[in-house]
Amino acid sequence: MANPGPGNSITLRVEAPSGFTATSELAAAAAAAGAAVTALDVTESRHETIVVDVTCDTTGDEHARQVEDALNRLEGVTVRNVSDRTFLMHLGGKLQVTPKVTLNNRDDLSRAYTPGVARVCLAIAENPDAARNLTIKRNTIAVVTDGSAVLGLGNIGPAAALPVMEGKAALFKQFANVDAWPVCLDTQDTEEIIRIVKALAPVYGGVNLEDIAAPRCFEIENRLREELDIPVFHDDQHGTAIVTLAALVNALRVVGKELSEVRIVVSGVGAAGSAIIALLKAQGAQHIIAAGRSGAIHSGVSYDDDHRAWIAANTNEEGFSGTLHEALTGADVFIGVSAPHVIGEEQVAAMADKAIVFAMANPTPEIDPAVAARHAAVVATGRSDFPNQINNVLAFPGFFRGLLDAGVSDITPEMLVAAAQAIADRVADDELNASYIIPSVFDPHVAADVAAAVAGAAHSARTAAEELVG
């Protein structure tokens, strides 16, 4: 059974007989039903009764009903109402538009709007590049999805994807002061998505592609990068790869191994797996085996998918053709971006001494982290309720902050590596241990460090290009 968590937090408004032990009895009953009680607040008090808000974490809707039933069974107790705190957070959406300028009088209005705004419009018409400084384009990105591969939910469509995109936009603002707006498209036609994003591009300084299914996501990203003059970043690929590399750099420091020497097995060859492999190769990894549902990817097979074909040509130098389980025998590192429960304790036990396991499928990982930790020296997941959470929010806000600050249109492998190293460096030598290989998403310095690293890599590339031309 899953552990109770804040994603399934509820508040039960309960009427109970007044008495010295009333609140403790309510808390005990909720705890006995498996809830994690986080707050008890008396909202009304009378001679005979009190009303208490019992706030607790549950495992889901069915568990919430069980907690409600447990409180109702107490003598004299009535549950008046149950509120889902996650749904309450989403009421009316999570974003709003707030003007940066004040409009207090006729003069203000004349400058912000007509007639003064016409002068700014004409300046941009004469020099389109001026839009970057004179409009929201300077600090705004589009979070674009078609709703075809949302979290672990699958193809749920654009409207159902909107809460995720709102959340993404809120994270951009919270962590890097980047203004972002959800763009959920009611089409899953590759060419139409490309046309729409190109048509929207004048408003934005960058595009963050999100939750678009493979292999279409690869073509969409590649085409938009070629045809737009603003950066295009597919977070499911590159954000995941950046944070994975950062975590692996520090995990290898913990176990005393070198990236160029370890044997790495990657489970999952979709968007995230392909990008992780490419970035690990760019950083010097030499021995990688990637496995899909049918087993290891190898050069002895012809693949219609260009990305699988690239993986076959650039990994698995020994031509291993067995299963994922067989590949793990003697491996130093397991990186999972695939599906729940694809490996078990036996496979981790068969790995090399001081093994590293990154089980990142969400919400249910490839192996229970507690089980993996019985044999692996370092374990990380994509979840927030275990140590070493590999979370893309460590990367994408600061990465876009750096892109916008540098004013670049291209994203290079050097920028990705620089971002990963900046994240890894946030864990100091005296902080590093098996349970702390990656900084907290609430570390206030991460986004700024990543932004500086990306802008620095962009500056170095620009300088090198200018010297080559000169």
TACOR-V16030 format. One record per backbone hydrogen bond with DSSP energy under -0.5 kcal/mol. NH is the residue of the N-H (numbers start at 1). CO is the residue of the C=O. E is the energy in kcal/mol with one decimal. If there is no record, write none. Layout:
BEGIN
nh=[NH & NH]
co=[CO & CO]
e=[E & E]
END
This chain:
BEGIN
nh=[5 & 8 & 9 & 10 & 11 & 12 & 13 & 13 & 14 & 14 & 15 & 16 & 16 & 18 & 22 & 25 & 26 & 27 & 28 & 29 & 30 & 31 & 32 & 33 & 34 & 35 & 36 & 37 & 38 & 39 & 41 & 43 & 43 & 44 & 46 & 50 & 51 & 52 & 53 & 54 & 54 & 55 & 55 & 56 & 57 & 58 & 58 & 64 & 65 & 66 & 67 & 68 & 69 & 70 & 71 & 72 & 73 & 74 & 77 & 78 & 80 & 80 & 81 & 83 & 85 & 85 & 86 & 88 & 89 & 90 & 91 & 91 & 93 & 98 & 109 & 110 & 111 & 112 & 113 & 116 & 117 & 118 & 119 & 120 & 121 & 122 & 123 & 124 & 125 & 126 & 127 & 130 & 131 & 132 & 133 & 134 & 135 & 138 & 139 & 140 & 140 & 141 & 142 & 143 & 144 & 144 & 145 & 148 & 149 & 150 & 151 & 153 & 154 & 156 & 156 & 157 & 161 & 162 & 162 & 164 & 165 & 166 & 167 & 168 & 169 & 170 & 171 & 172 & 173 & 174 & 175 & 176 & 177 & 178 & 179 & 179 & 181 & 183 & 185 & 185 & 187 & 190 & 193 & 194 & 195 & 196 & 197 & 198 & 199 & 200 & 201 & 203 & 204 & 205 & 206 & 207 & 208 & 209 & 209 & 210 & 217 & 218 & 219 & 220 & 221 & 222 & 223 & 224 & 225 & 226 & 227 & 228 & 231 & 231 & 233 & 235 & 235 & 236 & 237 & 238 & 239 & 239 & 240 & 241 & 242 & 243 & 244 & 245 & 246 & 247 & 248 & 249 & 250 & 251 & 252 & 253 & 254 & 255 & 256 & 257 & 261 & 262 & 264 & 264 & 265 & 266 & 267 & 267 & 268 & 268 & 274 & 275 & 276 & 277 & 278 & 279 & 280 & 281 & 282 & 283 & 284 & 285 & 286 & 287 & 288 & 289 & 291 & 292 & 295 & 296 & 297 & 301 & 303 & 309 & 310 & 311 & 312 & 313 & 314 & 315 & 316 & 319 & 327 & 328 & 329 & 330 & 331 & 332 & 333 & 334 & 335 & 336 & 337 & 337 & 341 & 342 & 343 & 347 & 348 & 349 & 350 & 351 & 352 & 355 & 356 & 357 & 358 & 359 & 359 & 360 & 360 & 365 & 371 & 372 & 373 & 374 & 375 & 376 & 377 & 378 & 380 & 381 & 382 & 386 & 388 & 390 & 390 & 391 & 394 & 395 & 396 & 399 & 400 & 401 & 402 & 403 & 404 & 405 & 406 & 407 & 408 & 415 & 416 & 417 & 418 & 419 & 420 & 421 & 422 & 423 & 424 & 425 & 426 & 426 & 427 & 428 & 431 & 432 & 433 & 436 & 443 & 444 & 446 & 449 & 450 & 451 & 452 & 453 & 454 & 455 & 456 & 457 & 458 & 459 & 460 & 461 & 462 & 463 & 464 & 465 & 466 & 467 & 468 & 469 & 470]
co=[58 & 5 & 6 & 56 & 83 & 54 & 11 & 81 & 12 & 52 & 78 & 14 & 50 & 48 & 19 & 21 & 22 & 23 & 24 & 25 & 26 & 27 & 28 & 29 & 31 & 30 & 57 & 35 & 55 & 55 & 53 & 41 & 51 & 51 & 49 & 16 & 44 & 14 & 41 & 12 & 52 & 39 & 53 & 10 & 36 & 5 & 8 & 60 & 61 & 62 & 63 & 64 & 65 & 66 & 67 & 68 & 69 & 71 & 74 & 15 & 13 & 78 & 13 & 11 & 9 & 83 & 9 & 84 & 85 & 86 & 87 & 88 & 90 & 96 & 105 & 106 & 107 & 108 & 109 & 110 & 113 & 115 & 116 & 116 & 117 & 118 & 119 & 120 & 121 & 122 & 123 & 127 & 128 & 129 & 130 & 130 & 131 & 135 & 136 & 136 & 137 & 179 & 206 & 181 & 142 & 208 & 183 & 211 & 211 & 154 & 149 & 150 & 150 & 147 & 154 & 147 & 157 & 158 & 159 & 161 & 161 & 162 & 163 & 164 & 165 & 166 & 167 & 168 & 169 & 170 & 171 & 172 & 173 & 172 & 139 & 177 & 141 & 143 & 145 & 183 & 185 & 188 & 189 & 190 & 191 & 192 & 193 & 194 & 195 & 196 & 197 & 200 & 201 & 140 & 140 & 231 & 142 & 207 & 233 & 144 & 213 & 215 & 215 & 216 & 217 & 218 & 219 & 220 & 221 & 222 & 223 & 224 & 205 & 408 & 207 & 209 & 233 & 209 & 234 & 234 & 234 & 235 & 235 & 237 & 238 & 239 & 240 & 241 & 242 & 243 & 244 & 245 & 246 & 247 & 248 & 249 & 250 & 251 & 252 & 252 & 258 & 258 & 262 & 287 & 333 & 289 & 265 & 335 & 266 & 291 & 270 & 271 & 272 & 273 & 274 & 275 & 276 & 277 & 278 & 279 & 281 & 280 & 259 & 262 & 286 & 264 & 266 & 295 & 292 & 322 & 290 & 298 & 301 & 305 & 306 & 307 & 308 & 309 & 310 & 311 & 288 & 316 & 323 & 324 & 326 & 350 & 328 & 263 & 263 & 356 & 265 & 358 & 267 & 335 & 365 & 339 & 366 & 344 & 344 & 345 & 346 & 348 & 331 & 352 & 332 & 378 & 334 & 357 & 380 & 336 & 358 & 363 & 368 & 368 & 369 & 371 & 372 & 372 & 355 & 355 & 357 & 388 & 359 & 383 & 435 & 381 & 388 & 389 & 391 & 392 & 392 & 395 & 396 & 397 & 398 & 399 & 400 & 401 & 402 & 403 & 403 & 412 & 412 & 413 & 414 & 415 & 416 & 417 & 418 & 419 & 420 & 421 & 422 & 423 & 424 & 426 & 428 & 428 & 436 & 433 & 440 & 442 & 443 & 445 & 446 & 447 & 448 & 449 & 450 & 451 & 452 & 453 & 454 & 455 & 456 & 457 & 458 & 459 & 460 & 461 & 462 & 463 & 464 & 465 & 466]
e=[-2.2 & -1.9 & -1.3 & -2.8 & -2.4 & -2.8 & -0.6 & -2.8 & -0.7 & -3.2 & -3.2 & -0.5 & -2.7 & -2.4 & -1.2 & -2.3 & -1.9 & -2.4 & -2.3 & -2.2 & -2.2 & -2.4 & -2.5 & -1.2 & -1.8 & -2.2 & -2.2 & -0.8 & -2.7 & -1.7 & -2.0 & -0.6 & -2.6 & -1.4 & -2.9 & -2.7 & -2.4 & -3.1 & -3.3 & -2.9 & -0.7 & -2.6 & -0.7 & -2.5 & -2.6 & -0.7 & -1.3 & -2.3 & -1.9 & -1.7 & -2.2 & -2.3 & -2.5 & -2.1 & -2.0 & -2.3 & -1.4 & -1.2 & -1.9 & -2.6 & -2.6 & -0.8 & -1.2 & -2.8 & -2.0 & -0.8 & -0.7 & -2.2 & -1.6 & -1.1 & -0.7 & -0.9 & -2.7 & -0.5 & -2.0 & -2.0 & -1.4 & -2.7 & -2.4 & -2.3 & -2.5 & -1.4 & -1.3 & -0.8 & -2.3 & -2.4 & -1.7 & -2.0 & -2.4 & -2.0 & -1.8 & -2.4 & -1.8 & -1.4 & -1.0 & -2.1 & -1.2 & -1.5 & -1.8 & -0.6 & -0.5 & -2.2 & -2.0 & -2.6 & -0.9 & -2.2 & -2.0 & -0.7 & -1.8 & -2.5 & -0.5 & -3.2 & -1.0 & -1.0 & -1.5 & -2.2 & -1.2 & -0.9 & -0.7 & -0.9 & -1.9 & -2.8 & -2.0 & -2.4 & -2.5 & -2.4 & -2.0 & -2.1 & -1.9 & -2.7 & -2.5 & -1.7 & -1.4 & -1.7 & -2.2 & -0.5 & -1.8 & -3.0 & -2.8 & -0.7 & -1.3 & -0.6 & -2.6 & -2.2 & -2.4 & -2.6 & -2.5 & -2.2 & -2.0 & -1.8 & -1.3 & -2.0 & -1.4 & -3.7 & -0.6 & -2.4 & -3.3 & -0.7 & -2.1 & -2.7 & -1.8 & -1.1 & -1.1 & -2.6 & -2.3 & -2.6 & -2.8 & -2.3 & -2.5 & -1.7 & -2.2 & -1.7 & -0.6 & -0.6 & -2.7 & -1.5 & -0.9 & -0.5 & -1.1 & -2.4 & -0.5 & -0.6 & -1.6 & -2.0 & -2.5 & -2.0 & -2.3 & -2.5 & -2.2 & -2.4 & -2.5 & -2.7 & -1.6 & -2.5 & -2.6 & -1.1 & -1.9 & -1.9 & -1.2 & -2.0 & -1.4 & -1.7 & -0.6 & -2.9 & -2.8 & -2.7 & -0.5 & -2.8 & -0.7 & -2.7 & -2.4 & -1.8 & -2.6 & -2.3 & -2.2 & -2.4 & -2.7 & -2.4 & -2.1 & -1.5 & -1.3 & -2.8 & -0.6 & -0.6 & -0.6 & -2.7 & -2.9 & -2.4 & -1.4 & -2.6 & -3.2 & -1.4 & -0.5 & -2.4 & -2.3 & -2.4 & -2.7 & -1.8 & -1.4 & -1.3 & -2.9 & -2.1 & -2.2 & -1.3 & -1.1 & -2.5 & -2.0 & -1.7 & -2.2 & -2.6 & -2.8 & -3.6 & -3.0 & -0.6 & -2.0 & -0.8 & -1.7 & -0.5 & -1.6 & -2.5 & -1.1 & -1.4 & -2.8 & -0.6 & -2.4 & -2.7 & -3.3 & -0.7 & -2.4 & -2.0 & -0.9 & -0.6 & -0.7 & -2.4 & -2.2 & -1.3 & -1.7 & -2.8 & -2.0 & -1.6 & -2.4 & -1.4 & -0.7 & -0.5 & -0.6 & -3.4 & -0.6 & -1.1 & -2.0 & -2.4 & -2.0 & -2.6 & -2.2 & -2.1 & -2.4 & -2.1 & -2.9 & -2.4 & -2.2 & -1.4 & -1.4 & -0.6 & -1.6 & -2.6 & -2.3 & -2.3 & -2.2 & -2.6 & -2.1 & -2.0 & -2.5 & -2.5 & -0.5 & -1.3 & -1.7 & -0.8 & -1.6 & -1.6 & -1.0 & -1.9 & -1.8 & -0.5 & -1.3 & -2.4 & -2.8 & -2.7 & -2.4 & -2.2 & -2.6 & -2.7 & -2.4 & -2.2 & -2.4 & -2.5 & -2.4 & -2.2 & -2.3 & -2.6 & -2.5 & -2.1 & -2.3 & -2.3 & -1.9 & -2.2 & -2.7]
END
